[in-house]
C-alpha cells in the first residue's frame, strides 16, 4: 500500500481516527486522574577501597571495586539489608514486600550505587530510602570484614542523602497522554484498514477501478433534497446536481461518438441505486440541449417515472406492445422542450416476455428513427432478466452504480450478464457520491490558460446554438405553454432533424 492509498483510507475514515485518538487521550487522562500517586526518593552511595599504596595498587583496587559494585547492588534487596529497615521504622510488611518497592542500580565503569524507594508518602519514601542506605553500608562492611579481624577493605559513603520528593513520580500525566495518543492512532488506523479490507462496497472511482475499466461517464453527488425534489428542473441551475447531469450528457455524447445508436438503456445491478432518477434527468438534460428526446419507462415491475413527472401511466408501453393503441397516441409531451414520455402502462404478468418480444425491438427502432435520443429506464440486472433482454435492442447501455450500496461481486455479476448477451456498455455513472472526502466527485477542470472552466459550459454553448437554429418542423402540436407534469394533446413522432 502506497502513501496515496494510506491517505485515502485515512480521509475516508477520518471520523473513526479522530474518535480513536480522542478516546486514547481521554483514557490516558482518566488513568492519570484516578491513579493513586506515588513518590520516589533516591540516594546515592560511593564505593571505595581503603588502601594507601602505590598508583598501581590504587588502579588494581579501583578495578576490584568496580567488579564488586554490581554484586553490592544485588545485595540491597536481600532480607539481610531490608529486615533491619523494617525493624527500625516499624513497617507493617515483609522483606519481600519491601523489596518490590526498592530498586538498586549502577552505572557502567563507575563505583556509584543508586538506591530508590517508592511509597505513597513522600516523607515515608525518603525515610525508607535513607534507612536502606544506612543498613546497606553496615551490611557490606560486615560482609567484607576479614574473618581474622580488622577493618573492612571496602568503604561505602552516602554522597546523596535521600530527600522527600515534592512531586509524584507516578502517574506521569504527560506520558500517559502521549501513550494514549499513540495507542489511539495505532488502534484507529488498524480498525480503519480492517474496515477497508473487509468492506466490499464500491465507495468511489478508486474502488470502481478494481472491478471494471469501463469509462466513467459522470458522478452524481448525494443530495438530501433529491428524494423530495428528484428532477433536474427542480434544482438550482448552477447546483452541483444539475451540473453533474449536464456533464453526464456531454460525456455520453462523446462515448457514443461512433454513432452506434441513439437508443440508450439505463440500468443498475440492484434496486435503489438511482436508475430511474438518472434516466429521467439525463433525458431532461438532453432535451434542454435542443434534442428531441423520448424517455421510455421500461420498468414493468416497479415503474416510477410517471410519479417523478406527474404523468398518468395507465396507458403506455404495455398498451403499445399488446397492440391496444398506437404509440403516437400515448406519447406524452413534458416541459417546454422536445421531451416526450412513454410511461410503463399497466403492469403485466409477463414483463420479460413483453420486453424481449419483436414488438419491443420494432418499437425501439421506430423511436430511434423519430427522436434524436431515446432513453430507456430499465429494471436492475441481477433480480430480473428484463434489462439483459432489452440491452440487445438498444445501441448502448449505461450502468448506474450506487456508491456505498453495491458490492464488487454484485457489479461483476451484472457486468458479466451484459457481456453474455453482447451488450454495448457505453460507460458507468457513479451515483450517491459523497460531497466531501476522498470519494467526492469534482465537476470542473482547468483550461490551458489555467482558468477554471466548467464542463457544462460546452454543452450550454451547444444548447444556445441548437436553440438559435431550432425550427418547428415535425408534427409536434402544443396547446400553449405547459409546466412540469402537464399533459398536452397526443402527438405523432417528430421528424428527426438533420
Secondary structure as the mmCIF struct_conf table of DSSP 4:
data_model
#
loop_
_struct_conf.conf_type_id
_struct_conf.id
_struct_conf.beg_label_comp_id
_struct_conf.beg_label_asym_id
_struct_conf.beg_label_seq_id
_struct_conf.end_label_comp_id
_struct_conf.end_label_asym_id
_struct_conf.end_label_seq_id
HELX_RH_AL_P HELX_RH_AL_P1 UNK A 3 UNK A 12
TURN_TY1_P TURN_TY1_P1 UNK A 13 UNK A 13
HELX_RH_AL_P HELX_RH_AL_P2 UNK A 14 UNK A 34
BEND BEND1 UNK A 35 UNK A 35
HELX_LH_PP_P HELX_LH_PP_P1 UNK A 36 UNK A 37
STRN STRN1 UNK A 38 UNK A 38
STRN STRN2 UNK A 39 UNK A 49
HELX_RH_AL_P HELX_RH_AL_P3 UNK A 55 UNK A 75
TURN_TY1_P TURN_TY1_P2 UNK A 76 UNK A 77
BEND BEND2 UNK A 78 UNK A 78
HELX_RH_AL_P HELX_RH_AL_P4 UNK A 79 UNK A 89
TURN_TY1_P TURN_TY1_P3 UNK A 90 UNK A 90
BEND BEND3 UNK A 92 UNK A 93
HELX_RH_AL_P HELX_RH_AL_P5 UNK A 95 UNK A 99
TURN_TY1_P TURN_TY1_P4 UNK A 100 UNK A 101
STRN STRN3 UNK A 102 UNK A 106
TURN_TY1_P TURN_TY1_P5 UNK A 108 UNK A 109
STRN STRN4 UNK A 112 UNK A 119
BEND BEND4 UNK A 120 UNK A 121
HELX_RH_AL_P HELX_RH_AL_P6 UNK A 122 UNK A 144
BEND BEND5 UNK A 145 UNK A 145
TURN_TY1_P TURN_TY1_P6 UNK A 147 UNK A 148
BEND BEND6 UNK A 149 UNK A 150
BEND BEND7 UNK A 153 UNK A 153
STRN STRN5 UNK A 154 UNK A 160
BEND BEND8 UNK A 166 UNK A 167
BEND BEND9 UNK A 169 UNK A 169
STRN STRN6 UNK A 170 UNK A 170
HELX_RH_AL_P HELX_RH_AL_P7 UNK A 173 UNK A 198
STRN STRN7 UNK A 201 UNK A 201
BEND BEND10 UNK A 204 UNK A 204
HELX_RH_AL_P HELX_RH_AL_P8 UNK A 205 UNK A 208
TURN_TY1_P TURN_TY1_P7 UNK A 209 UNK A 211
STRN STRN8 UNK A 216 UNK A 221
TURN_TY1_P TURN_TY1_P8 UNK A 224 UNK A 228
BEND BEND11 UNK A 229 UNK A 229
BEND BEND12 UNK A 231 UNK A 231
HELX_RH_3T_P HELX_RH_3T_P1 UNK A 232 UNK A 234
BEND BEND13 UNK A 235 UNK A 235
TURN_TY1_P TURN_TY1_P9 UNK A 237 UNK A 238
BEND BEND14 UNK A 239 UNK A 239
HELX_RH_AL_P HELX_RH_AL_P9 UNK A 240 UNK A 255
TURN_TY1_P TURN_TY1_P10 UNK A 256 UNK A 258
BEND BEND15 UNK A 260 UNK A 260
BEND BEND16 UNK A 262 UNK A 262
STRN STRN9 UNK A 263 UNK A 268
BEND BEND17 UNK A 269 UNK A 270
TURN_TY1_P TURN_TY1_P11 UNK A 271 UNK A 272
BEND BEND18 UNK A 273 UNK A 273
HELX_RH_AL_P HELX_RH_AL_P10 UNK A 275 UNK A 288
TURN_TY1_P TURN_TY1_P12 UNK A 289 UNK A 290
STRN STRN10 UNK A 293 UNK A 297
BEND BEND19 UNK A 300 UNK A 302
HELX_RH_AL_P HELX_RH_AL_P11 UNK A 305 UNK A 309
TURN_TY1_P TURN_TY1_P13 UNK A 310 UNK A 310
BEND BEND20 UNK A 314 UNK A 316
HELX_RH_AL_P HELX_RH_AL_P12 UNK A 317 UNK A 321
TURN_TY1_P TURN_TY1_P14 UNK A 322 UNK A 323
BEND BEND21 UNK A 324 UNK A 325
HELX_RH_AL_P HELX_RH_AL_P13 UNK A 327 UNK A 330
STRN STRN11 UNK A 332 UNK A 334
TURN_TY1_P TURN_TY1_P15 UNK A 335 UNK A 338
STRN STRN12 UNK A 339 UNK A 342
BEND BEND22 UNK A 346 UNK A 346
HELX_LH_PP_P HELX_LH_PP_P2 UNK A 347 UNK A 348
BEND BEND23 UNK A 349 UNK A 349
HELX_RH_AL_P HELX_RH_AL_P14 UNK A 351 UNK A 355
TURN_TY1_P TURN_TY1_P16 UNK A 356 UNK A 356
BEND BEND24 UNK A 357 UNK A 357
HELX_RH_AL_P HELX_RH_AL_P15 UNK A 358 UNK A 370
BEND BEND25 UNK A 371 UNK A 372
STRN STRN13 UNK A 373 UNK A 377
TURN_TY1_P TURN_TY1_P17 UNK A 381 UNK A 383
BEND BEND26 UNK A 385 UNK A 385
HELX_RH_AL_P HELX_RH_AL_P16 UNK A 386 UNK A 390
TURN_TY1_P TURN_TY1_P18 UNK A 391 UNK A 393
BEND BEND27 UNK A 394 UNK A 395
STRN STRN14 UNK A 396 UNK A 402
TURN_TY1_P TURN_TY1_P19 UNK A 403 UNK A 405
STRN STRN15 UNK A 407 UNK A 407
HELX_RH_AL_P HELX_RH_AL_P17 UNK A 408 UNK A 420
TURN_TY1_P TURN_TY1_P20 UNK A 421 UNK A 422
STRN STRN16 UNK A 425 UNK A 433
BEND BEND28 UNK A 435 UNK A 437
TURN_TY1_P TURN_TY1_P21 UNK A 438 UNK A 439
STRN STRN17 UNK A 444 UNK A 446
TURN_TY1_P TURN_TY1_P22 UNK A 448 UNK A 449
BEND BEND29 UNK A 450 UNK A 450
STRN STRN18 UNK A 452 UNK A 454
TURN_TY1_P TURN_TY1_P23 UNK A 455 UNK A 455
HELX_RH_AL_P HELX_RH_AL_P18 UNK A 456 UNK A 468
TURN_TY1_P TURN_TY1_P24 UNK A 469 UNK A 469
BEND BEND30 UNK A 474 UNK A 475
BEND BEND31 UNK A 479 UNK A 480
TURN_TY1_P TURN_TY1_P25 UNK A 484 UNK A 485
BEND BEND32 UNK A 489 UNK A 489
HELX_LH_PP_P HELX_LH_PP_P3 UNK A 492 UNK A 497
#
